[in-house]
Amino acid sequence: MSAGNRSRSKFGSLIGVLYVGHTSCKFLIYATRNAEILTCHELPLQSISPQSGWIEFEPLAIWEKARSCLENGLQNLIILDINPLDIVAIGVCNQRETTVLWDRTNGEPLCNAIGWCDTRTSAVVGGILQRLRGKKNFLKSVCGLPFSNCFCAVKLRWMIENVDGVQNAIDADKALFGTLDSWIIWLLTGGVDGGIHVTDVTNASRTMLMNLETCEWDERLCRFFRIPNKILPEIRSCSEVYGYINEGPLSGIPIASCLGDQQAALLGQMCLKAGHINCTVDEGMFILFNTAQEIIDSDHGLLSTVAYQLGARGEVFYALEGAIAHAGSSISWLKRTLALETPMNDSMHTSSSTGLLPEGSTAQMMLPICSPVGAYSNPKTVNSKKLRVDVIFVPAFSGYYSPYWRYKARGMMFGITLQTTPQQILFAAHEAICYQVREVLEALAKDCPTWPRTKLTVGGDLSEQPFLVQMLSDLNGLSIERPQTSTPACLGTMLAAGLATEVLSIDQFRQNCVPPIDVFNTAFNSSQRDMKFRRWKMAVDRCLNFDSVSESDPVKLIFDGRDPDYYVRCAIPGSLFFISSFALIVISEMLLQNGIK
């Protein structure tokens, strides 16, 4: 009897998706007939920051949260009087690049997992670039990635060089490496008792160790980073049965899909053809442009990556990607660190009152409904010149990713006065998200000049704010389509598992599971957009050159007690000094002669 006919509930076959992200872990259970989420259990993940720029996680704590989500999700299903036996498969979706290293003989992590936006590897990256004379794209033609803190190979290299016991474990053939998907699947399928050590092509393409053309580990890349091939997981497609859950209430259920979260979102939003593009706005922000079977080597700061492979014999689809390290995380930082707890509705109203939202835009039309009592009731009565926002916020907390890939860049805020309000700073943080999207889209237009820049599909937690989506449309001059789901990555993972178990097809999914779409159209003209974007680019330039001031720079030495005029005198060319001196002598002689006469 097929999996679809075995079901005993009115919802038909069910698929579970375990999502392990940067800030949370959750387990969702979908009805495959219409992609309805029947239940979801979510728990926060606690990051650890022992030093400035370090972001790490306890791998066993992540596993405990994942197990708890699975167990509670099933309990919720029973409470709803739905039979857990209707679950035909589960899929795993994860935040990419977080790096885990563990002992395969006892299942103990060899150190804490290093988060994707951790900056401790700056010395490793700097050493490599010094050796290569600054050629950050030296390996890009093979793996699709430039040298950066965020990719797994440099994190793994740091672990080997700096964590006691790692090299010994590797030498003793005990160490296993993986991204979060590999760690979770290994444990789900038995761990030390025969756990399957695998990853999929999307996660493997973020390590700097996989050859994009062959979708296999590349010996040259492994030698370059001095990483032994034996610790790496087997690379599989995104949609196939990797193994079966070893124990617990889901024992015997196949694990039938695995994708990195951004590629899963591309799949979940049905961006399946060349030219389709989606943008996921969460803690970070990622823009993926489907290039089908063509690998495009960007000359303008974008990454070449695997989009998906549906089945072991399926064609590999590729994508160009723009990666932005901080989007929602920058807003969270402002609220947490600077105590800017003003609701975004206030920011919306204030920004409109200051003349930043054109009359007639969607965000402004929402103001009378969303604005709190006590705010300006009529923006037209406010003197917009006095309140105009001039704050620019560049959130380069972990360096600047696409399109510059400058790991030493740092975040800055410009234009602050005594009159600057919390609303204005929060508004600037939302603008920063939109400007970074524009930088990526402009780089994409240069790499793919035939792409019609007219439409962008967005998703992710922050896309639930209509204000932000409208701002994206206004500042980029694009029509924005927002599917009415906050979990496009989990939806794509569900689709991949359904394809692997043959309870879904692409056509069925397109007909029954694609959510309705909200459309946002721009209300700015091009001159308004370009003027604001020029100011942003000037601020970014200062952030990118944050580390360019050397110890011998006069600007710094002036404050060491030296005479400030010393540098001015030193800057005067000698020829000008002699010419001016000669001229003064001649003039004085002429004056003396005239006086004598």
C-alpha positions as semicolon CSV with decimal commas, in nm:
position;residue;x (nm);y (nm);z (nm)
1;M;0,000;0,000;0,000
2;S;0,142;0,342;-0,093
3;A;0,225;0,600;0,171
4;G;-0,054;0,823;0,047
5;N;-0,322;0,549;0,081
6;R;-0,201;0,434;0,422
7;S;-0,318;0,752;0,593
8;R;-0,596;0,726;0,851
9;S;-0,676;1,094;0,894
10;K;-0,868;1,349;0,695
11;F;-0,547;1,543;0,625
12;G;-0,383;1,273;0,415
13;S;-0,009;1,215;0,411
14;L;0,197;1,437;0,642
15;I;0,558;1,554;0,616
16;G;0,758;1,695;0,906
17;V;1,031;1,959;0,861
18;L;1,300;2,011;1,123
19;Y;1,451;2,357;1,087
20;V;1,772;2,445;1,272
21;G;1,855;2,812;1,230
22;H;2,078;3,074;1,386
23;T;1,839;3,187;1,659
24;S;1,578;2,911;1,681
25;C;1,495;2,549;1,616
26;K;1,146;2,436;1,512
27;F;0,955;2,134;1,391
28;L;0,662;2,185;1,155
29;I;0,419;1,920;1,032
30;Y;0,256;1,981;0,692
31;A;-0,046;1,828;0,525
32;T;0,093;1,751;0,181
33;R;-0,239;1,797;0,004
34;N;-0,241;2,177;0,055
35;A;0,078;2,262;0,254
36;E;-0,127;2,352;0,561
37;I;0,086;2,368;0,876
38;L;-0,097;2,147;1,124
39;T;0,136;2,213;1,416
40;C;0,467;2,380;1,491
41;H;0,685;2,374;1,800
42;E;0,969;2,627;1,821
43;L;1,248;2,683;2,077
44;P;1,515;2,955;2,089
45;L;1,883;2,874;2,043
46;Q;2,132;3,040;2,274
47;S;2,451;3,169;2,114
48;I;2,771;3,216;2,313
49;S;3,007;3,511;2,265
50;P;3,321;3,455;2,475
51;Q;3,510;3,729;2,290
52;S;3,425;4,023;2,070
53;G;3,314;3,899;1,727
54;W;3,289;3,535;1,839
55;I;2,954;3,360;1,792
56;E;2,938;2,994;1,884
57;F;2,691;2,728;1,994
58;E;2,698;2,414;2,204
59;P;2,624;2,136;1,951
60;L;2,468;1,910;2,214
61;A;2,237;2,192;2,324
62;I;2,125;2,231;1,962
63;W;2,056;1,855;1,948
64;E;1,853;1,866;2,270
65;K;1,642;2,152;2,134
66;A;1,589;1,962;1,808
67;R;1,477;1,650;1,996
68;S;1,243;1,854;2,213
69;C;1,088;2,017;1,906
70;L;1,031;1,675;1,747
71;E;0,874;1,529;2,060
72;N;0,651;1,829;2,132
73;G;0,546;1,855;1,769
74;L;0,425;1,495;1,779
75;Q;0,246;1,556;2,110
76;N;0,067;1,851;1,952
77;L;-0,041;1,625;1,668
78;I;-0,187;1,373;1,911
79;I;-0,371;1,652;2,094
80;L;-0,526;1,748;1,761
81;D;-0,640;1,387;1,722
82;I;-0,418;1,329;1,421
83;N;-0,233;1,000;1,394
84;P;0,150;1,044;1,395
85;L;0,168;0,735;1,173
86;D;0,042;0,957;0,891
87;I;0,391;1,115;0,876
88;V;0,557;0,962;0,572
89;A;0,891;1,147;0,590
90;I;1,077;1,436;0,746
91;G;1,311;1,689;0,590
92;V;1,598;1,884;0,747
93;C;1,654;2,251;0,675
94;N;1,940;2,445;0,832
95;Q;2,124;2,771;0,850
96;R;2,431;2,723;0,635
97;E;2,801;2,762;0,720
98;T;2,780;2,702;1,096
99;T;3,063;2,455;1,145
100;V;3,059;2,149;1,375
101;L;3,344;1,909;1,451
102;W;3,281;1,600;1,665
103;D;3,424;1,265;1,776
104;R;3,254;0,981;1,589
105;T;3,345;0,724;1,858
106;N;3,155;0,889;2,144
107;G;2,944;1,159;1,979
108;E;3,106;1,439;2,178
109;P;3,180;1,772;2,004
110;L;3,550;1,850;1,984
111;C;3,466;2,217;2,042
112;N;3,171;2,452;2,021
113;A;3,019;2,506;1,677
114;I;3,132;2,829;1,513
115;G;2,843;3,042;1,387
116;W;2,816;3,159;1,028
117;C;2,885;3,529;1,101
118;D;3,166;3,470;1,352
119;T;3,475;3,685;1,285
120;R;3,744;3,498;1,479
121;T;3,887;3,365;1,152
122;S;3,999;3,711;1,038
123;A;4,362;3,619;1,107
124;V;4,326;3,301;0,899
125;V;4,169;3,494;0,611
126;G;4,427;3,771;0,643
127;G;4,714;3,523;0,634
128;I;4,577;3,356;0,323
129;L;4,526;3,688;0,145
130;Q;4,875;3,802;0,240
131;R;5,015;3,482;0,094
132;L;4,812;3,534;-0,225
133;R;4,887;3,909;-0,246
134;G;4,526;4,005;-0,187
135;K;4,366;3,777;-0,449
136;K;4,038;3,715;-0,264
137;N;3,889;3,532;-0,566
138;F;4,183;3,294;-0,606
139;L;3,964;2,981;-0,562
140;K;3,637;3,126;-0,685
141;S;3,649;2,960;-1,029
142;V;3,646;2,619;-0,858
143;C;3,425;2,660;-0,550
144;G;3,231;2,976;-0,640
145;L;3,330;3,160;-0,321
146;P;3,579;3,432;-0,225
147;F;3,785;3,418;0,093
148;S;3,567;3,530;0,382
149;N;3,512;3,467;0,751
150;C;3,175;3,307;0,694
151;F;3,266;2,993;0,496
152;C;3,337;2,660;0,660
153;A;3,690;2,587;0,539
154;V;3,848;2,882;0,723
155;K;3,646;2,798;1,038
156;L;3,767;2,440;1,022
157;R;4,124;2,558;0,968
158;W;4,094;2,779;1,277
159;M;3,968;2,484;1,484
160;I;4,260;2,268;1,376
161;E;4,513;2,538;1,459
162;N;4,365;2,669;1,783
163;V;4,164;2,397;1,963
164;D;4,350;2,140;2,169
165;G;4,281;1,782;2,070
166;V;4,138;1,851;1,725
167;Q;4,451;1,758;1,530
168;N;4,499;1,446;1,744
169;A;4,139;1,338;1,678
170;I;4,191;1,386;1,306
171;D;4,516;1,189;1,313
172;A;4,342;0,908;1,505
173;D;4,063;0,898;1,246
174;K;3,801;0,997;1,506
175;A;3,694;1,341;1,384
176;L;3,391;1,417;1,167
177;F;3,309;1,756;1,018
178;G;2,975;1,889;0,908
179;T;2,737;2,179;0,889
180;L;2,427;2,166;1,112
181;D;2,244;1,931;0,876
182;S;2,521;1,671;0,894
183;W;2,531;1,688;1,274
184;I;2,153;1,650;1,311
185;I;2,114;1,372;1,050
186;W;2,406;1,178;1,201
187;L;2,237;1,186;1,542
188;L;1,886;1,114;1,408
189;T;2,009;0,805;1,226
190;G;2,190;0,656;1,526
191;G;2,501;0,862;1,598
192;V;2,774;0,635;1,728
193;D;2,549;0,337;1,646
194;G;2,573;0,360;1,269
195;G;2,475;0,723;1,211
196;I;2,478;0,838;0,848
197;H;2,742;1,104;0,780
198;V;2,600;1,299;0,484
199;T;2,529;1,648;0,360
200;D;2,354;1,783;0,052
201;V;2,488;1,980;-0,242
202;T;2,354;2,314;-0,118
203;N;2,529;2,296;0,217
204;A;2,845;2,147;0,067
205;S;2,864;2,437;-0,179
206;R;2,915;2,675;0,120
207;T;3,229;2,510;0,253
208;M;3,488;2,625;-0,008
209;L;3,579;2,256;-0,042
210;M;3,332;2,137;-0,308
211;N;3,392;2,161;-0,681
212;L;3,086;2,334;-0,829
213;E;3,102;2,150;-1,159
214;T;3,137;1,796;-1,024
215;C;2,951;1,850;-0,692
216;E;3,222;1,646;-0,520
217;W;3,491;1,731;-0,268
218;D;3,787;1,874;-0,456
219;E;4,131;1,738;-0,367
220;R;4,300;2,066;-0,465
221;L;4,077;2,270;-0,235
222;C;4,130;2,026;0,052
223;R;4,507;2,046;0,005
224;F;4,496;2,424;-0,008
225;F;4,323;2,445;0,333
226;R;4,511;2,137;0,465
227;I;4,185;1,961;0,551
228;P;4,181;1,579;0,520
229;N;3,907;1,440;0,297
230;K;3,831;1,161;0,546
231;I;3,652;1,392;0,790
232;L;3,408;1,523;0,528
233;P;3,051;1,390;0,486
234;E;2,920;1,221;0,173
235;I;2,755;1,469;-0,065
236;R;2,404;1,376;-0,179
237;S;2,120;1,550;-0,364
238;C;1,858;1,761;-0,182
239;S;1,572;1,516;-0,237
240;E;1,635;1,149;-0,160
241;V;1,616;0,912;0,134
242;Y;1,941;0,945;0,330
243;G;1,849;0,709;0,612
244;Y;1,586;0,638;0,876
245;I;1,528;0,780;1,221
246;N;1,687;0,542;1,468
247;E;1,477;0,581;1,784
248;G;1,187;0,758;1,949
249;P;0,828;0,804;1,832
250;L;0,944;0,870;1,476
251;S;1,158;0,558;1,459
252;G;1,166;0,414;1,107
253;I;1,052;0,735;0,936
254;P;1,278;0,824;0,640
255;I;1,479;1,145;0,627
256;A;1,398;1,239;0,268
257;S;1,526;1,593;0,210
258;C;1,801;1,825;0,320
259;L;1,864;2,185;0,209
260;G;2,034;2,500;0,324
261;D;1,771;2,752;0,425
262;Q;1,822;3,006;0,145
263;Q;1,810;2,747;-0,132
264;A;1,507;2,589;0,035
265;A;1,333;2,927;0,024
266;L;1,408;2,955;-0,349
267;L;1,243;2,615;-0,396
268;G;0,950;2,692;-0,167
269;Q;0,869;3,010;-0,359
270;M;0,877;2,815;-0,685
271;C;1,166;3,012;-0,834
272;L;1,245;2,712;-1,053
273;K;1,343;2,871;-1,383
274;A;1,643;3,069;-1,500
275;G;1,588;3,436;-1,421
276;H;1,370;3,378;-1,115
277;I;1,497;3,564;-0,809
278;N;1,406;3,563;-0,444
279;C;1,515;3,755;-0,136
280;T;1,494;3,616;0,216
281;V;1,499;3,876;0,494
282;D;1,571;3,733;0,839
283;E;1,866;3,786;1,073
284;G;2,074;3,814;0,759
285;M;1,952;3,869;0,405
286;F;2,020;3,662;0,096
287;I;1,927;3,715;-0,267
288;L;1,937;3,414;-0,500
289;F;1,911;3,436;-0,877
290;N;1,837;3,105;-1,050
291;T;2,082;3,043;-1,338
292;A;1,955;2,690;-1,418
293;Q;2,241;2,462;-1,532
294;E;2,480;2,749;-1,599
295;I;2,753;2,838;-1,351
296;I;2,810;3,214;-1,379
297;D;3,137;3,338;-1,234
298;S;3,047;3,684;-1,108
299;D;3,285;3,973;-1,172
300;H;3,092;4,201;-0,937
301;G;3,103;4,042;-0,592
302;L;2,830;3,777;-0,610
303;L;2,868;3,412;-0,515
304;S;2,823;3,113;-0,743
305;T;2,641;2,839;-0,554
306;V;2,421;2,533;-0,596
307;A;2,049;2,618;-0,593
308;Y;1,917;2,261;-0,564
309;Q;1,927;1,909;-0,706
310;L;1,599;1,720;-0,687
311;G;1,697;1,354;-0,681
312;A;2,026;1,169;-0,721
313;R;1,978;1,167;-1,100
314;G;1,824;1,513;-1,119
315;E;1,994;1,803;-1,290
316;V;2,192;2,040;-1,069
317;F;2,055;2,394;-1,070
318;Y;2,287;2,680;-0,985
319;A;2,238;3,034;-0,861
320;L;2,414;3,365;-0,819
321;E;2,385;3,483;-0,460
322;G;2,420;3,811;-0,280
323;A;2,486;3,757;0,091
324;I;2,417;4,033;0,343
325;A;2,533;3,953;0,695
326;H;2,304;4,174;0,899
327;A;1,942;4,269;0,841
328;G;1,708;4,173;1,124
329;S;2,009;4,127;1,353
330;S;2,102;4,495;1,313
331;I;1,752;4,602;1,419
332;S;1,764;4,359;1,713
333;W;2,103;4,499;1,811
334;L;1,972;4,856;1,812
335;K;1,679;4,759;2,031
336;R;1,883;4,543;2,267
337;T;2,207;4,739;2,298
338;L;2,085;5,097;2,258
339;A;1,745;5,027;2,416
340;L;1,561;5,158;2,110
341;E;1,231;4,991;2,186
342;T;1,016;5,227;1,983
343;P;0,762;5,022;1,783
344;M;0,817;5,025;1,409
345;N;0,471;5,175;1,367
346;D;0,606;5,490;1,532
347;S;0,899;5,481;1,296
348;M;0,664;5,450;1,002
349;H;0,469;5,750;1,110
350;T;0,770;5,959;1,198
351;S;0,941;5,878;0,869
352;S;0,632;5,978;0,678
353;S;0,605;6,297;0,878
354;T;0,960;6,382;0,787
355;G;0,893;6,363;0,417
356;L;1,070;6,033;0,355
357;L;0,762;5,846;0,237
358;P;0,595;5,989;-0,071
359;E;0,229;6,068;-0,045
360;G;0,020;5,782;-0,176
361;S;0,268;5,503;-0,089
362;T;0,130;5,192;0,076
363;A;0,316;5,259;0,401
364;Q;0,179;5,612;0,428
365;M;-0,176;5,501;0,353
366;M;-0,149;5,258;0,645
367;L;-0,042;5,528;0,891
368;P;-0,381;5,642;1,023
369;I;-0,457;5,279;1,112
370;C;-0,118;5,174;1,249
371;S;0,002;5,489;1,424
372;P;-0,037;5,508;1,800
373;V;-0,243;5,769;1,975
374;G;-0,040;6,083;2,034
375;A;0,158;6,068;1,711
376;Y;0,114;6,327;1,442
377;S;-0,237;6,279;1,310
378;N;-0,180;6,463;0,985
379;P;0,166;6,440;0,826
380;K;0,085;6,727;0,590
381;T;0,067;6,971;0,881
382;V;0,421;6,889;0,997
383;N;0,722;7,092;0,886
384;S;0,907;6,816;0,703
385;K;1,221;7,027;0,654
386;K;1,283;7,042;1,028
387;L;1,222;6,671;1,079
388;R;1,388;6,530;0,766
389;V;1,597;6,223;0,851
390;D;1,966;6,246;0,763
391;V;2,083;5,943;0,961
392;I;2,264;5,670;0,770
393;F;2,336;5,337;0,939
394;V;2,574;5,083;0,781
395;P;2,555;4,753;0,977
396;A;2,892;4,602;0,881
397;F;2,929;4,428;1,218
398;S;3,103;4,123;1,071
399;G;3,269;4,291;0,777
400;Y;3,086;4,374;0,456
401;Y;2,976;4,078;0,246
402;S;2,828;4,116;-0,105
403;P;2,932;4,282;-0,324
404;Y;3,260;4,396;-0,161
405;W;3,373;4,102;0,059
406;R;3,580;4,320;0,291
407;Y;3,625;4,130;0,614
408;K;3,786;4,426;0,796
409;A;3,500;4,670;0,731
410;R;3,308;4,785;1,039
411;G;2,965;4,929;1,101
412;M;2,911;5,303;1,132
413;M;2,634;5,554;1,187
414;F;2,637;5,897;1,023
415;G;2,440;6,218;1,057
416;I;2,356;6,202;1,427
417;T;2,266;6,528;1,603
418;L;2,121;6,620;1,941
419;Q;1,782;6,614;1,771
420;T;1,816;6,259;1,637
421;T;1,535;6,035;1,764
422;P;1,516;5,658;1,820
423;Q;1,259;5,639;1,541
424;Q;1,503;5,795;1,297
425;I;1,781;5,549;1,386
426;L;1,548;5,252;1,351
427;F;1,423;5,391;1,022
428;A;1,784;5,420;0,901
429;A;1,840;5,053;0,992
430;H;1,543;4,954;0,776
431;E;1,671;5,173;0,494
432;A;2,008;4,999;0,520
433;I;1,840;4,667;0,439
434;C;1,693;4,815;0,121
435;Y;2,014;4,983;0,009
436;Q;2,211;4,661;0,049
437;V;1,953;4,484;-0,166
438;R;2,002;4,752;-0,432
439;E;2,379;4,701;-0,426
440;V;2,330;4,330;-0,491
441;L;2,072;4,390;-0,764
442;E;2,304;4,635;-0,940
443;A;2,586;4,380;-0,928
444;L;2,346;4,119;-1,066
445;A;2,244;4,350;-1,350
446;K;2,611;4,379;-1,450
447;D;2,666;4,001;-1,440
448;C;2,335;3,925;-1,615
449;P;2,252;4,230;-1,827
450;T;1,963;4,054;-2,002
451;W;1,773;4,001;-1,676
452;P;1,462;4,225;-1,670
453;R;1,476;4,415;-1,340
454;T;1,105;4,433;-1,276
455;K;1,006;4,186;-1,002
456;L;1,146;4,041;-0,681
457;T;0,997;3,768;-0,459
458;V;1,057;3,816;-0,087
459;G;1,012;3,599;0,220
460;G;1,139;3,550;0,573
461;D;1,038;3,682;0,913
462;L;1,104;4,050;0,840
463;S;0,902;4,038;0,520
464;E;0,593;4,017;0,738
465;Q;0,636;4,393;0,798
466;P;0,443;4,563;0,513
467;F;0,636;4,882;0,587
468;L;0,970;4,718;0,508
469;V;0,844;4,547;0,192
470;Q;0,703;4,876;0,065
471;M;1,035;5,045;0,140
472;L;1,214;4,772;-0,058
473;S;0,990;4,849;-0,353
474;D;1,032;5,227;-0,320
475;L;1,411;5,231;-0,287
476;N;1,474;4,969;-0,555
477;G;1,212;5,064;-0,812
478;L;1,079;4,709;-0,832
479;S;0,748;4,534;-0,798
480;I;0,771;4,312;-0,490
481;E;0,577;3,987;-0,461
482;R;0,536;3,846;-0,109
483;P;0,385;3,498;-0,076
484;Q;0,164;3,480;0,231
485;T;0,388;3,246;0,428
486;S;0,661;3,325;0,679
487;T;0,837;2,990;0,626
488;P;0,930;2,957;0,257
489;A;1,242;2,757;0,347
490;C;1,041;2,495;0,536
491;L;0,789;2,485;0,253
492;G;1,067;2,409;0,004
493;T;1,206;2,139;0,232
494;M;0,860;1,982;0,253
495;L;0,836;1,982;-0,127
496;A;1,176;1,812;-0,162
497;A;1,076;1,539;0,085
498;G;0,743;1,493;-0,092
499;L;0,921;1,446;-0,424
500;A;1,161;1,191;-0,274
501;T;0,875;0,983;-0,129
502;E;0,653;1,037;-0,435
503;V;0,362;1,181;-0,237
504;L;0,403;1,513;-0,422
505;S;0,493;1,632;-0,769
506;I;0,593;1,977;-0,886
507;D;0,262;2,018;-1,067
508;Q;0,061;1,912;-0,762
509;F;0,257;2,151;-0,544
510;R;0,212;2,438;-0,787
511;Q;-0,162;2,376;-0,809
512;N;-0,244;2,312;-0,442
513;C;0,039;2,438;-0,220
514;V;0,165;2,772;-0,352
515;P;0,035;3,043;-0,115
516;P;-0,145;3,361;-0,230
517;I;0,074;3,661;-0,313
518;D;0,072;4,021;-0,193
519;V;0,207;4,275;-0,445
520;F;0,385;4,601;-0,357
521;N;0,459;4,866;-0,621
522;T;0,701;5,156;-0,595
523;A;0,583;5,507;-0,519
524;F;0,922;5,680;-0,563
525;N;1,060;5,828;-0,881
526;S;1,411;5,743;-0,996
527;S;1,563;6,079;-0,898
528;Q;1,447;6,038;-0,536
529;R;1,589;5,685;-0,520
530;D;1,921;5,779;-0,678
531;M;1,977;6,081;-0,455
532;K;1,929;5,878;-0,138
533;F;2,139;5,592;-0,273
534;R;2,435;5,823;-0,349
535;R;2,445;5,929;0,015
536;W;2,441;5,564;0,119
537;K;2,734;5,481;-0,111
538;M;2,941;5,762;0,041
539;A;2,880;5,619;0,388
540;V;2,967;5,265;0,275
541;D;3,297;5,390;0,134
542;R;3,397;5,514;0,478
543;C;3,307;5,180;0,636
544;L;3,505;4,983;0,379
545;N;3,813;5,194;0,449
546;F;3,777;5,177;0,826
547;D;4,115;5,005;0,867
548;S;4,304;5,218;0,613
549;V;4,441;5,465;0,872
550;S;4,789;5,351;0,968
551;E;4,987;5,421;1,283
552;S;5,198;5,680;1,099
553;D;4,896;5,869;0,966
554;P;4,928;6,243;1,056
555;V;4,566;6,247;1,167
556;K;4,657;6,020;1,456
557;L;4,997;6,175;1,535
558;I;4,852;6,524;1,576
559;F;4,709;6,409;1,906
560;D;5,047;6,287;2,026
561;G;5,141;6,644;2,123
562;R;5,309;6,749;1,801
563;D;5,260;7,086;1,638
564;P;4,960;7,056;1,400
565;D;5,122;7,306;1,162
566;Y;5,419;7,073;1,124
567;Y;5,229;6,856;0,878
568;V;5,110;7,155;0,682
569;R;5,464;7,282;0,648
570;C;5,585;6,939;0,549
571;A;5,319;6,921;0,282
572;I;5,441;7,243;0,106
573;P;5,658;7,149;-0,192
574;G;6,014;7,275;-0,173
575;S;5,987;7,440;-0,512
576;L;5,694;7,650;-0,394
577;F;5,897;7,756;-0,089
578;F;6,194;7,868;-0,298
579;I;5,981;8,043;-0,557
580;S;5,781;8,232;-0,297
581;S;6,101;8,325;-0,107
582;F;6,262;8,454;-0,426
583;A;5,950;8,656;-0,508
584;L;5,953;8,815;-0,162
585;I;6,319;8,913;-0,199
586;V;6,251;9,074;-0,537
587;I;5,950;9,264;-0,403
588;S;6,143;9,387;-0,099
589;E;6,428;9,509;-0,321
590;M;6,180;9,697;-0,539
591;L;6,018;9,857;-0,234
592;L;6,356;9,962;-0,099
593;Q;6,455;10,120;-0,428
594;N;6,128;10,310;-0,450
595;G;6,170;10,430;-0,094
596;I;6,519;10,554;-0,163
597;K;6,401;10,744;-0,467
